[in-house]
Amino acid sequence: MSPTPRITIRAATPADIPQMHQIYTLAFAPGVLFRTFYSSPTLSAQASAHGEAKLGADLQNPRYTFAVACLSPNSSSTYANTSSTSSTSAFTTPAPSAPSDLTPESSSVVAFAKWVEHHHPRPASEWDTPGEYTRDVVGPGVRLEPYAAFFGGLRDLRRRIVKGSPHFILATLVTSPAHQGIGAGTALLGYVLGRMDGVNEGRVVEAMKRWGDWNGGEEGFVRERVGKKVESKLLDCYLEASPAGYGTYRRAGFEDLDVLDLELGRWGTVMTDEERTAKAKTWGEGNGEGVGGKLREGRHRTVFMVRRGRR
């Protein structure tokens, strides 16, 4: 009997970029959006080189934080196979205080995450700006119109909902198709949310030091006022859920905020027979109906979600 797969989490390094790009491509190439963005079912050598260069640039950008999940059968990591659980406890694992505290480089990369942490409010000049979707930015082989419609639409949701408030945003979470269901994505999501919970714990302590020594009025009144002030300091985590990832994020405690529905037929994309049997996982049917209503035929849905900060 083979050992239960164990997952270790560590900071991404430049040496991981080829594996990360391959994972991203293998995970999304069979998908609806890939067919819409690219006229060819496979990436050209130039497009692959551009993708790896973009990952490398983001990895060096202090704005972004990357972590990878490694399959390590002999590891003593606390991240075991959690893919079958329906509890949210697997997503609130305490995390190290900084990415540099992650476990040393080991084993093969099977998933990765990229996120942004904004601990302080930002001026409008930093967030209220349009995206740039030129050929030089998005790379060769990409159809610019659907690409800009999708990523520009997601950017507009962030600008309208999140604005310049302090927050976490999970930009990418992707697992190798060959390693789906072993808990790698769950472990990475747990790490990111654990980091956010750790940051929020520090903000709560600081807020209580500032406001928690009030002694006037009734105790309940003071506690209520302090509690509201503390909650106003908590960071939330936002993300855009693909049809395939939506269920995982719901189980992790994320709530629906809004949707981006795109009529992909405008660019010649139609639903295949295989996709029609699993619309929720491929086109997003049934997802986010509380905020976006029923998905119309021929439209693809991405759900903008939030997991509120906790104290």
C-alpha positions in Angstrom: 0.0 0.0 0.0 1.5 3.4 -1.0 1.9 6.0 1.7 -0.6 8.8 2.0 0.6 11.8 0.0 1.9 14.7 2.2 2.0 18.3 1.1 4.7 20.8 2.2 4.4 24.5 1.5 7.4 26.7 0.7 8.2 30.0 -0.9 8.5 29.8 -4.7 12.0 30.3 -6.2 13.1 31.2 -9.7 14.0 27.5 -10.3 10.3 26.7 -9.9 9.2 28.9 -12.8 9.2 26.3 -15.6 7.1 23.9 -13.4 4.7 26.6 -12.4 4.2 27.7 -15.9 3.6 24.1 -17.0 1.1 23.6 -14.2 -0.8 26.7 -15.2 -0.9 25.7 -18.8 -1.9 22.1 -18.2 -4.7 23.3 -15.8 -6.2 25.9 -18.1 -5.4 24.7 -21.6 -8.4 22.4 -21.7 -10.7 25.1 -20.4 -13.3 27.3 -22.0 -11.4 30.6 -21.5 -8.2 29.2 -23.0 -10.2 28.3 -26.2 -11.5 31.8 -26.3 -8.2 33.6 -25.7 -6.1 31.4 -28.0 -6.8 30.3 -31.5 -4.5 27.3 -31.1 -5.0 24.4 -28.6 -1.3 24.6 -27.6 0.9 27.4 -26.7 3.7 28.4 -29.2 7.3 28.5 -28.0 7.1 32.3 -28.0 3.9 32.3 -25.9 5.5 29.9 -23.4 8.6 32.0 -23.1 6.5 35.1 -22.6 4.5 33.3 -19.9 7.6 32.2 -18.0 9.1 35.7 -18.3 5.9 37.2 -16.8 6.0 34.7 -13.9 9.6 35.5 -13.3 8.9 39.3 -13.3 6.0 38.8 -10.8 8.2 36.6 -8.6 10.7 39.4 -8.3 8.0 42.0 -7.8 7.7 42.8 -4.0 4.0 43.4 -4.5 3.3 39.7 -5.0 3.8 36.7 -2.7 4.2 33.2 -4.2 4.1 29.8 -2.5 4.3 26.4 -3.9 2.9 23.0 -2.7 5.2 20.1 -3.0 4.3 16.4 -3.0 6.5 14.9 -0.3 5.4 11.4 0.8 8.0 11.2 3.6 7.3 14.7 5.0 6.1 15.2 8.5 4.2 18.3 7.4 0.8 19.0 9.1 -0.8 19.4 5.7 -2.3 15.9 5.0 -4.8 15.0 2.4 -7.8 17.2 3.2 -9.6 17.1 -0.1 -12.5 15.0 1.2 -13.4 17.3 4.2 -16.3 19.6 4.1 -15.2 21.5 7.2 -13.6 25.0 7.0 -11.1 24.1 9.7 -8.6 22.9 7.0 -8.5 26.4 5.6 -7.5 28.2 8.8 -4.2 26.5 9.6 -1.9 28.9 11.6 0.8 30.2 9.2 4.4 31.4 9.6 4.8 35.1 10.0 6.6 35.6 6.7 7.1 33.7 3.5 10.8 33.2 4.3 9.7 30.9 7.2 8.2 28.3 4.8 9.8 24.9 4.6 13.0 24.5 2.6 13.0 23.5 -1.1 11.9 19.9 -1.4 10.2 17.5 -3.8 8.3 18.3 -7.0 5.9 21.3 -7.3 2.3 20.2 -7.8 0.5 23.5 -7.2 1.2 27.2 -6.6 -0.5 30.3 -5.3 0.1 34.0 -5.9 -1.5 36.7 -3.8 -1.2 40.4 -2.8 -1.3 41.8 0.7 -2.4 45.4 1.2 -2.1 46.2 4.9 -2.8 49.9 4.6 -5.2 52.0 2.6 -4.1 53.0 -0.9 -4.7 56.3 -2.8 -6.9 56.2 -5.9 -3.8 56.7 -8.1 -2.8 53.2 -7.2 -6.0 51.3 -7.7 -8.5 53.4 -9.8 -6.7 52.9 -13.1 -7.6 50.9 -16.2 -5.7 47.8 -17.2 -3.3 47.6 -20.0 -3.9 44.8 -22.5 -1.6 45.5 -25.4 0.3 42.8 -27.4 3.5 43.6 -25.5 1.8 43.0 -22.2 -0.3 39.9 -22.8 2.1 38.2 -25.2 2.0 36.5 -28.6 -0.9 34.4 -29.8 -3.5 36.0 -27.5 -6.8 37.4 -28.9 -6.8 40.8 -27.3 -10.5 41.6 -27.4 -11.8 38.6 -25.3 -8.7 38.8 -23.0 -9.3 42.5 -22.3 -13.1 41.9 -21.8 -12.4 39.2 -19.2 -9.5 40.6 -17.2 -10.7 44.2 -17.6 -14.1 43.1 -16.3 -12.5 41.5 -13.2 -10.4 44.6 -12.7 -13.6 46.7 -12.8 -15.1 44.5 -10.1 -12.1 45.0 -7.8 -12.2 48.8 -8.4 -15.9 49.0 -7.6 -16.0 46.7 -4.6 -12.5 46.6 -3.0 -11.3 50.1 -3.9 -8.3 51.1 -1.9 -9.2 49.4 1.3 -6.6 47.2 3.1 -7.1 43.6 2.0 -5.7 40.3 0.7 -6.4 39.2 -2.8 -5.7 35.7 -4.0 -4.8 36.2 -7.7 -3.9 32.6 -8.6 -4.4 29.2 -7.1 -3.8 26.3 -9.5 -3.0 22.6 -9.1 -1.5 20.2 -11.6 -4.3 18.1 -13.2 -2.3 15.0 -12.4 -2.4 15.8 -8.7 -6.0 17.0 -8.2 -7.8 15.7 -5.1 -4.7 15.2 -2.8 -5.1 18.4 -0.9 -2.4 20.5 -2.5 -4.8 23.4 -3.4 -6.4 23.1 0.0 -3.1 23.4 1.7 -2.1 26.5 -0.2 -5.5 28.1 0.4 -5.1 27.3 4.1 -1.7 28.9 4.1 -2.9 32.1 2.6 -5.9 32.4 4.9 -3.7 31.5 7.9 -1.4 34.3 7.0 -4.4 36.7 6.8 -5.7 35.4 10.1 -2.2 36.0 11.6 -2.1 39.6 10.3 -5.6 40.2 11.7 -4.7 38.8 15.1 -1.9 41.4 15.3 -4.3 44.2 14.2 -6.8 43.1 16.9 -4.1 43.2 19.6 -3.0 46.6 18.5 -6.6 47.9 18.3 -7.4 46.5 21.8 -4.3 48.2 23.2 -5.6 51.5 21.7 -9.3 51.2 22.6 -9.6 48.3 25.1 -8.7 50.2 28.2 -11.9 52.3 28.3 -13.7 52.0 31.6 -16.5 54.5 31.3 -20.2 53.4 30.9 -21.6 50.0 31.1 -19.3 47.0 30.3 -21.5 45.7 27.5 -21.6 49.1 25.9 -17.9 49.4 26.0 -17.4 45.9 24.7 -19.7 46.6 21.8 -18.0 49.8 20.8 -14.5 48.2 21.0 -15.7 45.2 19.1 -16.9 47.3 16.2 -13.7 49.3 16.1 -11.7 46.1 16.1 -13.7 44.6 13.3 -13.2 47.7 11.2 -9.5 46.9 11.3 -9.7 43.4 10.0 -8.5 42.5 6.5 -10.7 40.5 4.1 -9.5 38.1 1.4 -11.0 38.5 -2.1 -10.7 36.3 -5.2 -12.3 35.6 -8.5 -13.6 32.0 -8.5 -13.5 30.0 -11.7 -16.2 27.5 -12.3 -13.9 24.6 -11.2 -12.8 26.3 -8.0 -16.1 27.8 -6.9 -17.1 24.9 -4.7 -13.8 24.7 -2.9 -13.9 28.4 -2.0 -17.5 28.1 -0.7 -16.4 25.3 1.6 -13.6 27.5 2.8 -16.0 30.2 4.0 -16.0 32.6 1.0 -19.1 34.5 0.2 -20.5 35.6 -3.2 -20.2 39.3 -3.9 -20.8 39.7 -7.6 -20.3 38.0 -11.0 -18.7 38.5 -14.3 -20.7 36.9 -17.1 -19.2 36.9 -20.6 -21.0 35.8 -23.7 -18.2 33.8 -25.3 -20.1 33.1 -28.5 -19.1 36.6 -29.5 -15.7 35.1 -30.2 -16.9 31.8 -31.6 -16.6 29.7 -28.4 -19.4 27.2 -28.1 -20.2 24.6 -25.4 -18.9 21.1 -26.1 -21.0 18.0 -25.3 -18.5 17.1 -22.6 -18.9 20.6 -21.0 -22.6 20.4 -21.3 -22.7 17.5 -18.8 -20.7 19.5 -16.2 -21.8 23.1 -16.8 -21.1 24.1 -13.2 -17.5 23.1 -13.4 -16.9 24.4 -16.9 -19.1 27.4 -17.6 -20.3 28.3 -14.0 -23.9 27.3 -14.2 -25.5 27.4 -10.8 -22.7 29.4 -9.2 -23.3 32.8 -7.6 -27.0 32.7 -8.4 -27.7 34.7 -5.2 -25.9 37.7 -6.5 -26.0 37.1 -10.3 -29.2 35.2 -11.0 -29.4 32.3 -13.3 -26.6 32.0 -15.9 -27.9 32.6 -19.5 -27.1 30.0 -22.1 -23.8 30.6 -23.9 -22.3 32.8 -21.0 -19.4 31.9 -18.8 -19.5 33.0 -15.2 -16.7 34.0 -12.8 -17.8 34.8 -9.2 -16.1 37.5 -7.2 -15.9 36.3 -3.6 -14.7 37.4 -0.2 -13.8 35.6 3.0 -14.2 38.1 5.9 -11.5 38.7 8.4 -12.1 37.0 11.8 -11.2 37.7 15.3 
